[in-house]
């Protein structure tokens, strides 16, 4: 059965861009008699707020969407993500990274021009690592891309794109996570990281189609790698265009885009908004 999801983070109020993405997934599921799942991605405890989560339910209901309950909230399933992290660690695919973002940025600035790849590091010598742990220094768990490549022994990873990437990518896509480098899987301040939580959730919830904005197209490359390493199923991807405002810029929380609450306050109806976005 066709199963898709809308997975917002409760770090602000929803805007037109969120509505477009939610409706795109919802209508795709309805068109084939499939399932539509709402998931709350609230693992970033430093920015997530209960009032934003409540607003998500209110806004989506106003749009006319219905979803299955109970809603999966990532903050309630940390054990699932820790189990996945433990599995990767047991396979010697992770390492503790004590470098700060500034350290990594400085290393990147010294890298050969045109390398096209992200940061790659590796574990410290055992004695140095033990010393830093004893001092209580902060670290992040990173996926070792070098170790992952050895584990997969040259196996080519692909995923199916039914929508379109930002450069028109479509069809069978060869996954190339090299540009992301050694991604962070978990850190002290936000616990488990986005990529790991997403692939675990999608597998546990039986998601067959990931429908989301094309700004997340590159994330599919990294997520395909994690799926392979964790022996998880690979969904079909269907990335869609990003909704933009009159200035040509995509709607974003950080730019204080007009929220759905703002639209309601000035008398916009769900029908008005759906028609504006091409759904009615």
HUDA-V131136 format. One record per residue. N is the residue number from 1. RES is the residue in three letters. OMEGA is omega in whole degrees, -180 to 180 (none if undefined). Layout:
# HUDA-V131136
n->N res->RES omega->OMEGA
n->N res->RES omega->OMEGA
This chain:
# HUDA-V131136
n->1 res->UNK omega->177
n->2 res->UNK omega->179
n->3 res->UNK omega->176
n->4 res->UNK omega->-174
n->5 res->UNK omega->169
n->6 res->UNK omega->-170
n->7 res->UNK omega->-179
n->8 res->UNK omega->174
n->9 res->UNK omega->-179
n->10 res->UNK omega->-179
n->11 res->UNK omega->179
n->12 res->UNK omega->-180
n->13 res->UNK omega->-180
n->14 res->UNK omega->177
n->15 res->UNK omega->-177
n->16 res->UNK omega->-179
n->17 res->UNK omega->176
n->18 res->UNK omega->-179
n->19 res->UNK omega->180
n->20 res->UNK omega->-179
n->21 res->UNK omega->180
n->22 res->UNK omega->-179
n->23 res->UNK omega->178
n->24 res->UNK omega->179
n->25 res->UNK omega->-178
n->26 res->UNK omega->-179
n->27 res->UNK omega->177
n->28 res->UNK omega->178
n->29 res->UNK omega->-180
n->30 res->UNK omega->-176
n->31 res->UNK omega->-177
n->32 res->UNK omega->-180
n->33 res->UNK omega->-178
n->34 res->UNK omega->-178
n->35 res->UNK omega->176
n->36 res->UNK omega->-177
n->37 res->UNK omega->171
n->38 res->UNK omega->178
n->39 res->UNK omega->179
n->40 res->UNK omega->-177
n->41 res->UNK omega->-173
n->42 res->UNK omega->-179
n->43 res->UNK omega->177
n->44 res->UNK omega->-174
n->45 res->UNK omega->-180
n->46 res->UNK omega->-177
n->47 res->UNK omega->-178
n->48 res->UNK omega->-179
n->49 res->UNK omega->179
n->50 res->UNK omega->-179
n->51 res->UNK omega->177
n->52 res->UNK omega->178
n->53 res->UNK omega->178
n->54 res->UNK omega->180
n->55 res->UNK omega->177
n->56 res->UNK omega->179
n->57 res->UNK omega->-179
n->58 res->UNK omega->-178
n->59 res->UNK omega->-178
n->60 res->UNK omega->176
n->61 res->UNK omega->177
n->62 res->UNK omega->179
n->63 res->UNK omega->-180
n->64 res->UNK omega->180
n->65 res->UNK omega->174
n->66 res->UNK omega->-178
n->67 res->UNK omega->-180
n->68 res->UNK omega->175
n->69 res->UNK omega->0
n->70 res->UNK omega->178
n->71 res->UNK omega->177
n->72 res->UNK omega->176
n->73 res->UNK omega->-173
n->74 res->UNK omega->-178
n->75 res->UNK omega->-179
n->76 res->UNK omega->-175
n->77 res->UNK omega->-179
n->78 res->UNK omega->-180
n->79 res->UNK omega->179
n->80 res->UNK omega->-178
n->81 res->UNK omega->178
n->82 res->UNK omega->178
n->83 res->UNK omega->178
n->84 res->UNK omega->178
n->85 res->UNK omega->179
n->86 res->UNK omega->179
n->87 res->UNK omega->178
n->88 res->UNK omega->180
n->89 res->UNK omega->179
n->90 res->UNK omega->178
n->91 res->UNK omega->177
n->92 res->UNK omega->-178
n->93 res->UNK omega->-178
n->94 res->UNK omega->173
n->95 res->UNK omega->176
n->96 res->UNK omega->180
n->97 res->UNK omega->-178
n->98 res->UNK omega->180
n->99 res->UNK omega->175
n->100 res->UNK omega->177
n->101 res->UNK omega->179
n->102 res->UNK omega->178
n->103 res->UNK omega->-177
n->104 res->UNK omega->178
n->105 res->UNK omega->179
n->106 res->UNK omega->178
n->107 res->UNK omega->-179
n->108 res->UNK omega->-179
n->109 res->UNK omega->180
n->110 res->UNK omega->-178
n->111 res->UNK omega->178
n->112 res->UNK omega->180
n->113 res->UNK omega->176
n->114 res->UNK omega->179
n->115 res->UNK omega->177
n->116 res->UNK omega->-179
n->117 res->UNK omega->178
n->118 res->UNK omega->-177
n->119 res->UNK omega->171
n->120 res->UNK omega->-180
n->121 res->UNK omega->-180
n->122 res->UNK omega->-178
n->123 res->UNK omega->173
n->124 res->UNK omega->170
n->125 res->UNK omega->-173
n->126 res->UNK omega->-178
n->127 res->UNK omega->179
n->128 res->UNK omega->179
n->129 res->UNK omega->180
n->130 res->UNK omega->179
n->131 res->UNK omega->-180
n->132 res->UNK omega->178
n->133 res->UNK omega->179
n->134 res->UNK omega->179
n->135 res->UNK omega->179
n->136 res->UNK omega->-179
n->137 res->UNK omega->-179
n->138 res->UNK omega->177
n->139 res->UNK omega->174
n->140 res->UNK omega->171
n->141 res->UNK omega->178
n->142 res->UNK omega->172
n->143 res->UNK omega->177
n->144 res->UNK omega->-180
n->145 res->UNK omega->178
n->146 res->UNK omega->179
n->147 res->UNK omega->179
n->148 res->UNK omega->180
n->149 res->UNK omega->177
n->150 res->UNK omega->-178
n->151 res->UNK omega->-179
n->152 res->UNK omega->172
n->153 res->UNK omega->175
n->154 res->UNK omega->180
n->155 res->UNK omega->180
n->156 res->UNK omega->-180
n->157 res->UNK omega->178
n->158 res->UNK omega->171
n->159 res->UNK omega->-178
n->160 res->UNK omega->177
n->161 res->UNK omega->180
n->162 res->UNK omega->178
n->163 res->UNK omega->180
n->164 res->UNK omega->175
n->165 res->UNK omega->-177
n->166 res->UNK omega->178
n->167 res->UNK omega->179
n->168 res->UNK omega->-179
n->169 res->UNK omega->-178
n->170 res->UNK omega->179
n->171 res->UNK omega->179
n->172 res->UNK omega->-176
n->173 res->UNK omega->175
n->174 res->UNK omega->-179
n->175 res->UNK omega->179
n->176 res->UNK omega->-178
n->177 res->UNK omega->-173
n->178 res->UNK omega->-177
n->179 res->UNK omega->179
n->180 res->UNK omega->-180
n->181 res->UNK omega->-180
n->182 res->UNK omega->-175
n->183 res->UNK omega->174
n->184 res->UNK omega->177
n->185 res->UNK omega->179
n->186 res->UNK omega->173
n->187 res->UNK omega->-172
n->188 res->UNK omega->-172
n->189 res->UNK omega->-180
n->190 res->UNK omega->180
n->191 res->UNK omega->-179
n->192 res->UNK omega->-178
n->193 res->UNK omega->-173
n->194 res->UNK omega->-173
n->195 res->UNK omega->-178
n->196 res->UNK omega->-179
n->197 res->UNK omega->-177
n->198 res->UNK omega->-178
n->199 res->UNK omega->177
n->200 res->UNK omega->180
n->201 res->UNK omega->-178
n->202 res->UNK omega->179
n->203 res->UNK omega->-178
n->204 res->UNK omega->-178
n->205 res->UNK omega->176
n->206 res->UNK omega->-179
n->207 res->UNK omega->-180
n->208 res->UNK omega->-178
n->209 res->UNK omega->176
n->210 res->UNK omega->-179
n->211 res->UNK omega->-175
n->212 res->UNK omega->-177
n->213 res->UNK omega->-178
n->214 res->UNK omega->176
n->215 res->UNK omega->178
n->216 res->UNK omega->-179
n->217 res->UNK omega->-179
n->218 res->UNK omega->179
n->219 res->UNK omega->-180
n->220 res->UNK omega->-180
n->221 res->UNK omega->179
n->222 res->UNK omega->-178
n->223 res->UNK omega->176
n->224 res->UNK omega->178
n->225 res->UNK omega->180
n->226 res->UNK omega->177
n->227 res->UNK omega->-180
n->228 res->UNK omega->-177
n->229 res->UNK omega->-179
n->230 res->UNK omega->-179
n->231 res->UNK omega->179
n->232 res->UNK omega->179
n->233 res->UNK omega->179
n->234 res->UNK omega->178
n->235 res->UNK omega->170
n->236 res->UNK omega->179
n->237 res->UNK omega->180
n->238 res->UNK omega->-180
n->239 res->UNK omega->-177
n->240 res->UNK omega->179
n->241 res->UNK omega->178
n->242 res->UNK omega->177
n->243 res->UNK omega->-179
n->244 res->UNK omega->179
n->245 res->UNK omega->180
n->246 res->UNK omega->-180
n->247 res->UNK omega->180
n->248 res->UNK omega->180
n->249 res->UNK omega->178
n->250 res->UNK omega->178
n->251 res->UNK omega->-178
n->252 res->UNK omega->178
n->253 res->UNK omega->-174
n->254 res->UNK omega->178
n->255 res->UNK omega->180
n->256 res->UNK omega->177
n->257 res->UNK omega->179
n->258 res->UNK omega->-175
n->259 res->UNK omega->176
n->260 res->UNK omega->176
n->261 res->UNK omega->177
n->262 res->UNK omega->-180
n->263 res->UNK omega->178
n->264 res->UNK omega->-177
n->265 res->UNK omega->180
n->266 res->UNK omega->169
n->267 res->UNK omega->177
n->268 res->UNK omega->179
n->269 res->UNK omega->176
n->270 res->UNK omega->179
n->271 res->UNK omega->178
n->272 res->UNK omega->-176
n->273 res->UNK omega->179
n->274 res->UNK omega->179
n->275 res->UNK omega->178
n->276 res->UNK omega->-177
n->277 res->UNK omega->175
n->278 res->UNK omega->-179
n->279 res->UNK omega->177
n->280 res->UNK omega->none
